């Protein structure tokens, strides 16, 4: 029962954006929720769960569990000054904060993601997110990208 309440609390945190200490009283103490969240993160449980859901959704849509194509792109997000290290300014989007780099399949389901400071350009920071795909998506042959990735080494994308 405590794990169900902790998972509900973790979803609440993600949705509301509140701090751990500000969890409502209907959830277990924030220290308990944080303890279980850290365990799940160390076991890579959330990523594995996401992978299983993606495969099931693709099969339910009549597709192969492993996609043959993907799309890579970034999104810049504002981050508060107190948000910790890794903030930067994205000159293209005029945003100070962090950047999310994601690769999704053609159904829009997440394959890989990386967060970093917003001042890193696309070609520089693409390899870490691409490395997450090795051995994970056997049918993947094509990744569509915008012009920000045109300076990648040959054969990387």
Secondary structure as UniProt FT lines:
FT   HELIX           2..16
FT   HELIX           20..22
FT   TURN            25..26
FT   HELIX           30..42
FT   TURN            43..44
FT   HELIX           45..60
FT   TURN            61..62
FT   STRAND          69..78
FT   HELIX           81..83
FT   STRAND          88..90
FT   TURN            91..94
FT   STRAND          95..105
FT   TURN            106..107
FT   STRAND          110..117
FT   TURN            118..119
FT   HELIX           122..131
FT   TURN            132..136
FT   TURN            138..139
FT   STRAND          142..144
FT   HELIX           147..149
FT   TURN            150..151
FT   TURN            154..155
//
